């Protein structure tokens, strides 16, 4: 029996490694993603003054998926930041989403994917190089999430 998928061809794997070598290290990217998440939280606090944030779980590391699976790259999902039971109007949501979009640009997270966009139920992601993302969501709770995407650890970069 073979694996669940064919490995990345050697030329593509070499190109994927070059891409990772051109990006900031895992550790630097983790700090950058956290800074953007903090910017989004600060902006949300301007639009929804009574907001209080919690982080109910720790972050977690991951291996990288195709085409980066043959590199020494790693990814890190930062702890979600959650404002529980906070009322957010559609106007406030629009302001928070705009702030997230502007903050995500600093990470080159320019690809926008809207998973949900209904009154009171929103889920939007801003995606960048090698899987990096910032997400904001609202459905009674306001959530800010981040992932470094695949990056080489500092000692491997």
Buried (B, 14 or more C-beta within 10 A) or exposed (E): EEEEEEEBEEEEBBEBBEBBEEBBBBBBBBEBBBBBBBBBBEBBBEBBEEBEBEEEEEBEEBEBBEBBBBBBBBBBBBBBBBBEEBEBEEEBBEBBBEBBBBBBEEBEBEEEEEEEEEEEEBBBBBBBBBBBBBBBBBEEBBBBBBBBBBBBEEEBB
